[in-house]
């Protein structure tokens, strides 16, 4: 049956009309017009046209179908190959508009595997549904439509390139058939050395009562070989080269930004003549079920991760570079002894410290040893895994010293004579009295080569500060200012919190509640508290008297937080934070008549920890807890609870396959958008540059930071810093290069004065402009410029300036 093309009025067989419109007119079919000249009706669907012809033109419809069929047979018999080739060239396929080479990647032999890896590696998608979706892909590629088109094209052309493409399409169909089950996909990934299967480890047996019988059930966990993981990861292109280059550059820096620069790390590796790299181990529990449901705790998991502190920051900050080492039920961890639970981990760590890993890259083989340097985590997790008391109300709760609970509530400085060491530790172990030593059991990780629990200098500022001391301090300060001194109301505070400009910050603090504030408590997440504590000075500073001792306590706390968050530190920073913490504790006790809590005591050890292992922000729990969310999602997508650790571990390894499959160690993509209109620019620096080689753009996203008009960036780091507001952004056009050069035109913001009360610089806009290339920027993080009630512009301190 025919239909009439509404654009060229030609009669076309209806089932080919959509191809005629697509390839001849470059449009889609939106309606079908009746082919009979006496009828001018149109229809939205092909089926409607068929029904119309059968009803209104039934006689003509049957005769026409027979004529068309016989006519087509006669035409095909009389047409030669040359005529067919000419017909295709003139009317169907224009070779100039179809670039075969440009579409070869679509028929890549690995195309099916790429789809399979993406589906099975998606933590939001169960393996069962991944299999179903992949089979839909297979059915589509092998459908009758594709086979018919394949046969049609192969009959109507002798072009060798087209035949090569058709052969690739056949191979593609075959590749989908070879991966149409989970077993085949996993087998292929193992053959390509991309999948590291979790190893099932047995801790023991537990009894479960069932109907009229008692069953003995295995208590199992899943372990993933760290040796295989490190080898697979470091052998990926340029990963090791960039890492070694980064480590070499660290040796020339004066400030400490990595544990690789510290004497502590050098002592750990001094016994080896080979290349030794540090490892961090982290353990924490997370809930896979409903934490408030009737089965809360049943599916609580204990996850152990390994991070690589020697990686460049661009890799170290990524969650996929935190590797899962072991996962098990939390109840099993508590039931069985530490030697049983951590036996496989200790064996692996000793093997890495003694035998190391042979890394083959660029035709070279490098022998690298790996040393467990720190075990990190929150306070409860660390005390548990290291064998100390789990109760922070016990007499000796601190894992760094033997200060008593009573003395710690009023002590504002560390008593160096009470610090734990190897000799004192052995004496305490022999006492075997937790009430006198604070040690529950000998730490099993002392069996790891060149590791001892008393040298595990780790503090978690996430829980100590942002979920601890900051909450205590700010709750008491705001309670006193709002309800006792009545300097402003709770409504005023919430109005300012709600409408404050937090810039690019995603974790904005929630509004305060009267119930919590009257209880001297603030309920926020660690990320929200971090944002809040850094902005309180501009939120409420103009409402607070200059001589307020409560405000002085906040300023001391903010300065401590700023140093703790620094990614690079100096000797002066270490000395200063020790002094600030002492002043803070003395003032806290004096103002509120409160005793110091265990988290206050932990802060006293910050200076020594920073001096030993470097910046505190590199050993906090924030990134590890973010890793929990990945495993939680993996557990939620599966209905299988028979062996949940294995289910989660397998899904995590498939997720790692997806990342490693295309891992090229490339920089993150740069995203930008060109400006519709190019405006004139009178900056004198542009006179020396051929502006025709640059395009003006609206914004650019580099390393997840979006640079746009009016964004504030710190330009210089003098005693009085200089800030700039972006007025224009230009992209340089580089031929035959994948790299981009960006130029920012800044309007200078001049600092008028330092305002320590507001912990900010007062600035004013000038008419001066400056041109800065992106590669020449000293600072990259955007800053907020806040207009206070008096009309003055302020930019908050980004460090501990006093």
N, C-alpha and C positions, 0 to 999 in steps of 0.2 A: 504494500500500500504506500502511496506517495503522499507527500505534504509539500506545500509551497513555501520556499524560503522568503521571509518577509523583507529581506534586504536586497536580494538580486532577482526575486520572483521566479527562480528556477525550480523545477520539480525535482525533488530529492526523495529517495526512499526514506521513509520516516525514521527507521531505526538508525540511519546514518546522518540524520539532519544535525545532531549535536556535534558530530565530528566535522561536518561541512562548515558549520558556524564557527567552530573553535579554530580550525586551521586556515580557512579561507578568509573569514571576516574578523577573526580574532575576538569573537564575542561569545557569550553563552546564549543558549536557547531559552527564551522567556515565554514564548507561545507558539502554537502550531496552527497554520492557516490551511483551510480545506483546499484540496488540489483542483476541485471542479470549478470551472469558470462561472457556472451559474450560481455558485454558492460562495459567499464572502465571509463566512463565520470563522472565528479563531477560538482556540481552546488553550487552557493553561497546561494540560497534560496530554501525553501521547495516547493514553488510554481513553480519554474523553473524545479525542478525534476518531479513534477506532469505533467507539460506540455510536458516534454520530453517523459515520459512513454506513455502518451496518443497518442503521435505522432509516436514514433519509435517502441513501444512495445504494440500497442493497443490491439491485440488479447490476448497476454500473460497477459497484465495488467488486463483485465476483468476477465479471468479465475483465476488468482492469488488472486484477491480480494475475489472471492467466496470461494476459498480454505482456505484462511486465516481466513475468518469469520467462516466457518464450523469447521475448525481445532481448533480455539479458544474455540468454544462452547463445543466440545468433551473434550478438555483438562480440562476445568473448571468443567465439570460434573464428571470427574474421579479423580480430585484432592481433597484430604481430607484437613481438617482444619490444621492438623499437618504438612502436606506437604506445605501448604501455609505459615505457620508460619516459617518453616525451609527455604523455598524459600526466604522469606523476610529477615530472619536473615543472610543468606549466601550472598545474592546478592544485596539487596536493602538498608536496613537500618542497620548500625552497631551501636548498643547501646553504645559502648564505645566511639564513636566519636560524640554522640549527648547527651548533658547534659540538661536534661529537666529542672532541677532547675535553671540552668544558664539563661534559656530563659523565665522563668515565668514572669519576669518584662515586657516582650514584650506584654504579654496578660493581663496586669493589667487592672482591671475594670475601672480605671480612665484614661486609655490611650486615649480614645476618647475625654474626657473632657480636657486633657492636650493639645491635638492638637487644640481643639476649642479655648481654652484660648490663645494659642500662636498666632493663626490666627487673632482672634478678637482684641487681645492686641497689634498687630503690627501697629504702627502709620503710617507706609508707605503703609498699605493695607486698602482699604475701607471696610466697613462692608458688602457691597454687594458682593465684590469679595471674602471676607473671607467665606461667606456662600457658594458661588460656589465651592471654593476649598474644603471645608469640605464635600460637597456632592460628590465630586470626590473621596475622601477618602472612603466615605460610599459605593459608587458604586463599588469601587475596592474590599473592604472587603467582600461585598455581591455578588461578581461576580460569574458566573458559574464555573470558574476555581477553585476558593477556595471551592465552594460547592462540586464540583466533587472530589477534593482531599480529602475533609472531608469524603465523602461517601466511597471512596476507602480505606482510612486508617482505618476507623471504621469497614470495612468488613474483612480486612486482619490481624487484631491483636486483642488480648484480654487483652493486657497490661493495667493494671489499671491506671498507670501514664499517658499513652497516652490518655486514655479516659478522664482523668481529664483535660488534656490539651485541648482536643477537646471540652469539656464542657465550658472551659474558652474562647475558640474561639467563641463558640456560644454566650456567654454572651457579648463578645466584639462586635460581629455583632449587637447584640441588642442595646448595648450602643450607637453605631453610629446612629442607627435609632431613638433613643430617643433624639438626639441633632442635627437633620438635618435641623433646622431653627434657625434664630436669636432669635426668641421669646423663644424657648426651652432652648437655651444656657443661655440667660439672666435670665430666671426663675431658672435654676439650680444654677447659680452663686449667686442669691439672697438667695436661700435655704441654700447654704453653707456659707452665711454671708461673701462673698468676694466682692460683688458689692454694692457700695453705689451710688444710683441713684442721679443724679443732680436734684435739686429742682428749678422749674421755678418761678422766682419772677418778678412781674410787677411793673415798675416804673411809668407808666402813659400811655397816649394815644397821638399819633401824627397824624396829618392830611396828607394824601397823595392824590394828585389830580389824578384821572383817567378819562377815557372818560365819559364826561357829569355827573360826580359825584365826591363827595369828600368822601373818605373812612377814617375811624378812625382805626388806626392800633395800636396794643399794642406794647409798648416799654418794652421788657423783657430782663432779664439776667438769668444766671444759677448760683445757689449757691450749694455748697457741704458741708454737715454737718461736721464741724471740730471735734465735739465730737465723732461721729462715726468713723472718720478717725483715730484719736488718739487712741481710744480704740482698733480698729482693728490692728493698727500698733504695739502698745506697748505690745499686748498680744501674738505676735508672739514669737516663742521659743528664749529664752536667750537675746532678745533685751533689756528688762527692767533690767535684771540682769547685763548685761554689762554696761548699762547706769549708774546704781547706783554705781557700782564699780568704774567707771570712775570719777563720781562726788566726791566720797570719796577720791580718790587718789589726786584730785585737791587741796584738803584742806591742803595737806602736801607739796605742791610745793611753793617755794619762789617767783618765777616769775609768772606773770599773763599770762595765756594762754586762759582764758575763762571768760565770763561775770559772771559765777557762783562764781568766786573768789572775785568779787568786792564788795565794800560797797554799791554801788548803787543797786545791785540786792538784797542784804540782807535787805536794807531799804524797797524795794518793797514788800518783803515777810514777813516783821517783824510783820504785823498786823494779820497774820494767825499762828495758832499753828500746821497746817497740812503741809504736804510736798508740796511745791510750786515750779513749774518749769516755766522758762521764755519762751516767744514766740516772734518771730520777724515777722512783717507784711511788705509786699512789694507790691507796685503797680507800674505798668508801662504800656505804650501803645505799641502795636506792630502791624505791617501791615500784614494782611493775603493775600492781593492781590498784584498786581504789583505796587510797590511804584512809578514807573515812567509812569504808564499807564493812560488811560483816566478816569478810575474809582478809581484812587488813593484816599485813605481816606474813601471810601464807606464801606469797610470791615475792618476798623481799629478797633482793639479790645483793651479793657482795662482789663488786667489780675491782679488779686490780689492773692498773694501766702503767705503761712505760712511756716517758717522754724523753726527748733528746735535746738537752740544753745547749749542745754545741752547734745546733742548726742556726743558719741566719734568721733574723727576726721574721722575714717574709714567710718562711716555712714553719718556724717554731710556733707561731700564733694560730696555725690552722689546725682544726680539730682532727682532720684525717691523719695528721702526723703525731697524734697521741694514740699509741697502739694498745689494743686490748691484749692482756697477758693471761688472765684467768678470771673465770666467773663461776660462782657457785651460790647455793642458797645460804642466806645469812644464818639460818638455824644450824646448818651443818658446820659452818665456821665456828659457831659458839660451842657446839657439842663435842667436836673432836679437838685434839691437841694441836698446837701450832706446828709442831714438827710434821704432823700428818698433812695438815692443810697446805703448808708452804714448802713441802719437801721438793716437789717438782720445780718450783720457782728457784729455790736455792741451788739445785743442781744445774739449772740453766745459767744462772748468774755466775757460778763458779767456772763453768765451761767457757763462758764469754771472757772472763777475766784471765783464764789460763791459756786457752786455745785460740780464742778470738774468732774472727771471721775473715775469710779470704774474699776480698772485693775485686772483681774483674771489671775494669772500665777502660775504654779507649785502648784496648790491647795490652794494658798493664795490669799487674796483680799487686794489690796492696794488702798487707796483713795488719788488721786492726784489732786491738783488744778493747773490751768495754768493761768499765768498772762501775759498780753500784756506788754512787756518791752520796745520795740523799734519799731518804724515804719521807715523802711529803704528805700532807693531809690536814684535816681539821684536828682540834685538840683531842676529842674523844677517839677518833680513828687512830691517831698517832699513839696515844697512850695504850690503846688496845693492841695494836700490831707490834709495838715495841716492848710489851710486857710490863707496863707500869699500871698503877691503879686506875680504874675507870671512873672513880668517884672523885670529884673535885672538892668535896667536903672532907676528904681524908686528911690526915695530918701532914703527909708528904705527897702532894699532888703534882709538883713540878718535875718535869723530865730533864731540866737543865741543872737544877740545884736541889739542895736538901733544906731549903727554908721551910720552917713550920707554917702551918695554916694560920696560926694566931699572929705570928710576926709578919706574914705576907700581907695581912689586912692593913698594916700601917707603915710598912717599909717602902721607901721611895727611891732606894738605890740598891744595886746588887751587892751582896756580900760575896766577894770573889773567893773567900776561903770555903764557901759552901758549895761551890760548883762541882758537879759530878765529874769523875774521870775513871779510867780503866781500873786503877787500883782500888779506889773507894767502891766501885761497882762490884768487884769481886768480893770485897768484905761484906757488902750488903747482901749479896747473893747467899753467902754462907750463913748469914743470920736467919734467912728464910722466914722473915717476919714483916709482912706488908705494912703493918701499923707503925713500924720503926724505920722502914726504908722507903716505902712507896712503891716497891718492886714486887709485882705479882709472880713473875716467872722470868727465867733467863730468856733474853731475846734470841729467837732462833736465827735471826739474820746476822748475829755475830759469827755464824758459821760461813758467811759469805767472805771470800778473800778480801782482806784489807778494809773491812767495814766493822765499825763498833758503834753500839747504840749511843754511847756517851759523846760521840763525835757527830751525831746526827743533828746538826744545827739548822733547824727549820722552824719557822713561825708562819702562821697563816693570818695575814692582815684582813682577809675577807671576814673571818669569824671573830678575830680579836678586836678589830676596829669597827668595821661597817655593820656587823651584826652584834657588836658588844659595846665597847667603850663609847662609840659615837652615839649609840642609842641611849646609853645611860646619861651621858652629858647633855645632849640636846633636849632630852625629855625633862631633865631637872632644870635646865636653863630656861626653856620656854615656859615651863610651869611657873617658875618664880617670876618671870618678866610679865606674863599675861595675867595670872591669877593673884599674885601677891603685890608686885609693884604696879600692875595695871598700866603699863606703858602703851599698850594697844590691845585690841580685843582679838578673840579667836577668829571672828569674821574677817577682820582686817588681814590677819595672817593668811587665812585661806584664800582671800581675794588676791593677795600678792602671789601666793604659790601658784594659783590657777592661771594668772595672766602674765607671769614672768616669762621672758624670752630665754629659753634654754638652748637656743641655736640648734645644732644637729643632734643634740642628746636625745636618745630614744627612751631612756629609762627615767622619765620625769617623775618626781616624787608625788605621792597621793596627798589628798587633803588631810589635815589633822582632825582628829575626833576629840570631843570634849571628855569622853570616858577615859580614853588612853592618856590624854594630856594631864588630867587630874590625878591619874595614877603615876605620873612622871615617866610615862613610857611612850615611845613612838614606834609604830609598827610599819616597817618598810623592808624591802628586800635589800640585799647588799648593794646592788647596782643603783637602786633608787636613793639609798642613804649616801652613797658616794657622790651622786649628783647634788643632793640636798646640802651636804656638809660644805661643799665647795662654793655654793651659791648663797648660803645664809647671810654672808656679809653684805651682799647687795640687796637681798630680800628685805632684811629688817634693820640693817646697820644705821640708816638715817633716823630711826625711831629710838635708838639706844643712846643714853648719855655717854660722853667721852670717858668718864671716870668709873664706869661700871666694871666691877670685879667679875661679874658673871660673863660679861662680854670678853674680858681678858682671858677667861678660861676657854671660851670658844676659839679665840685667836690662837692660843697655844695648841689646841687640838687640830685646828686647820693646818697649822704649820707642820705638825707631826704627820698628818695625812699626806701633805704635799711631798715631804721627803720620802715617805713610804711608797708613794706611787711613782717616784722617779725611776726611769729605766737606766740611768747612769748616775753614779754617785762618786763623791770624792772623800778624802779624809776629813775635810771640814764638815761635810754633811753628817758623817758618822759621829763626830764630836758634838755637833749641834743637836742632833736628835736625842742623844743621851741627856743633854742638858735640858732640852724642852720637856722630855718625859718626866724628869724629876720635878721641874717647876709645875707641870700640869698636875701631878699626883698630890703635891703639897697643897696647891690651891683647891683642888677637888675636895680633899678631906676638910680643909678649913671652911669652905663655903657651905657645904651640905652636911657636915658632921657625919659623913658616911664612911664606912670601912671600904678599903680597896678590895676588889673582886679578883678572882684568879686571872681574868683576862687583863686586868691592870698589871698584875705581876708579870705576865708574859711579856708585856711591853718593855719591862726593864732589861730584858735580854736582847732587844732589837739591835742595839749598837754592836754588840759582840757578834751577832749573827750576820749583820751586814759586812762587818770587817772580815768575816771568815768566808762567806759564800757569795757576797755581792748583793745587788738590789733585792729588796723584799718582794717586789711586784712579780719577780720571775719564779717565785716559789709558793705563790698563793693558790687557793683551790678553785678560783673562778673558772678557769678554762677546763679543768677536770670535771667540774660539776656540769658544765655545758655539754660535756661528752656523755653524761648520763642520759640526756634527753634523746640522743641517738638510739641508745639501747632500749629505752622505754618505748619509743615508737616501734622498734623492731618487735618487741614483745606484744604490743597491742594489735599489730597486724596479723598475728598468728593466733589461732584458737587452740593450738596444741599446748598442753600444760604437762605432758608426761615427762618430758626432759627439757624443761625451760632453759637451763643454762646452755645446752647444746643448740637449741633452736635459736637463741639470741646470738651465740658465738658464730654459728654458721651464717646467719644473715649479716652479721658484722663483716665476716670475711668476704662475702659476696659484694658488700658495699666497698671494701678495700679493693676488690678486683676492678670495680667500675672506675675507681680513682687511678689505679696503677695502669689500667689498660691504655689510657691516653696520656699518661704522665710524661710530660716533656720538660718539666722544670721551666716552663715559660713564665714570663711575667704576667700578671693579671691584665686582662684586656683593658685598653684605654677607650672610654666611651665619651663622645662629644657630639655636639649638635651645632651646625653652622648657623650663623645669624642671617636672618632674611635681608636685613639692610646693613650696609657698611657705613658707619659714620666717620666724620673727620676727626683726626686726633692731632693735637698741637704739641705733643710731648717732644721735647728737643732731641731726646735719644733716638727717636724714630727717623730723624733726618739722616742718620748714618746707616740706615737699613733700607734695602729695597723692599718697600711695603707690598710690591706686586707679588712677592714670593710668599705672602702671608694671607690667610683667610681669617676674618673675624668670626668668632664662635660665641654661642650663648653661654655654654658651660662645658666643663670637662671633668670626667670622673677618673681619678688616678689613685690606685691602691685604696679603693672604697671611699675616698674623700671627694666630695663634689665641690669643685671650685666654680663659683658663679659671681655675678655682679653683687657688690656691696659686702662680700665676705671679708672678714677681718683676719689678717695674717700677721704674725710677729716677724718683722724683717731683720732686726738686729737685737743682740743680747748684751748691750752695754749696761752700765749701772742704771741708766734710764733708757729702757728699750724704745725702739721705734716700731710703730704699727702702720699697716697699710690697708686701705679698703680697695678692693678690686673694682676698677672702673671699666677695663676692657681686657679681653683675652684674645690672643692671636695664635693661630696654628701655622707653623712653617711648612711649606710644601717641599718635601724632600723626594727627589726622583729616585726610583729604584731602591727604595728603602722602606722597611716595615716600621721604622722608628719615627717618632714624632717629636718635634720641638715646640714647646709652648712658651709664649711670652705674656707676662701679666703687666698691665699698667696699673700701678697703685697710686691712690691719693693718700698722701702722708697724713697720719694722725699724730700730732705732736703731744708729748706728755707734758702736762702743766705742773703736776706735783704727784708725790706719793702720798696716799692716804691710808695709813696703817689701820685706822679705825675701820675702814671699809675693806681693807685688804685689797686695794685696787689702785690703779693709776687713773688720775683725772686727765682726760685727753681732749683735744679740740681739733677739728678738721682744718686743714690748710689748703692753699691753692697750689701747693707743690705736688708734682707728680714724679714718679720714678718708674723706670723700666727694669724688670727683673725676669730672667729666664727661670723656668721651673727647676732646672738642674742647679741653679745658684741659690735656691732658697735654703735658709738655715733651719727653718721651722715649717712644719706642714700642717699641724693641727689648727683648725679654725678657732677663732676667739669670739666671744660675745661682747658687743659694745652696748651697754645699758644706759638709758637716759633716766637719771634720778628725778625726784620731784622738783628740784631746783633748776632743772634744765641742763645740768652738767653731764657730760658723757664720761662713763667709767668702764675700764677693762680690768677684770679681776686678776690678781697675781696668779701666775701659773707655777710658782715655786714657793720656797719658804722665806721670801724676803721679809725682813723684820722692820 
